[in-house]
Amino acid sequence: MPNIEQNIVIFLDEIDSILRIRDFATDDFFALIRSCYQKRSFRDEYKRLNFALFGVATPGDLIQDEERTPFNIGTAIQLDGFKLDEIAPCLRFLSCKDDCENEVFITAH
């Protein structure tokens, strides 16, 4: 980090799959992320380090060991599917060309 002056964001996708890995210390992994956050209070360079976790897991799912500090430093964001009126602006880019093999059908729920 001393060689990088900009903010750093580490993206971890499909974080829920890490919970199913055998012989992997998931609690230790998430505790490491939490320790980076806690170091912000006494090491300024850690204020530039951020983690973005994506997947189907709640913050409470991430650290299972009740003896450890819970992973409560983030914000969970619930995402729902798009509604037809929300994708309407994109429809103009989805036009059938040539033989229409890849035609896209959109239905409202």
N, C-alpha and C positions, 0 to 999 in steps of 0.2 A: 503493500500500500504506500510506502514512502515514495515510490517512483511514479505513482499515479495521482494527479492533482484533482481530477474530476470525481464526481460522485460515481459510485460503483453499485450496480444492481445485479444480483445473482438471481436468475430465474430458474425455478425448479418446477417442471411440469409433471403431471400425473403423480403428485405427491402421495396419493392414496396407494399406489403400487409399492411404495417403499415399506408400507406397513405389513405387506405380505411376504417380504424377503426373510427367509430363514437364516439363522446365524448372523444376523446383522443387528447391531446395537442401535435400534431406532431411537431409544430414549437418549443415548449418548449423542447421536447425530443432532437431534433437535435441541438438546442442552447446549451443544456447541453454538448453534445459531443464537440461542438465547444469551449465551455468554458474550457474544459479539455485541449484542444490543446493550447489555449491562456495562460493557467497557466504554460506552459513549460518555458516561459520567466522569471518567477520569482520563480518557485518551481521545483527543479531538479527531484524530484520523478515523476513528470508528463511527463518527457522525456522518461520514460520507458513504458508509457501507450499509446497503439495504438488501433484504431478501424478499422475493415474491414467490409464494408457494401456490401452485395451481393444482387443483384436483378435487376429488369428491371426498373430502374429509373436513371435519370441523376442527377448530383449534384444540378442543378437548380430546380429540382422537389421537393427537400427535405424541403426547407423552403419557404413557400408561402407568408408570411407576408412581404411586401416590407419595412416596418419600421425596420425590423431586419437585422442584418448582414447576407449576403448570405452565404450559405454553400459552400465556394470556397477554402477550405483548402486541399481537396483531389484530387485525379487523377482518372478520369473515364477511364475504360478500356473496349473497345468494343470487344466482343467475337463473333466469327462466328463459324458455324458448321465445323466439321472436313472434310477434303478432303480425298479421297481414298488413295492417296500416304502418307498422314499423319498417317493413321491408319494401314498401311501395317505391321509395326513391331508388332502390337498387334494381327494380324490375326493368328499367329501360336498358340496362347493361346485359340483360339476359334475353337475347333475341335469337330466334331459330334461324340458322343459316344453312344453306345447301340442302342436305337430305334430312335434317332435323333428328338425327340419331341421338343426339345428346339433349333433347328437349327437356326443359325443366317444368315440372308440374307443381303448382303451389295450391294448397288447400287451406281453408280457414278452419280452425277448430273452435 
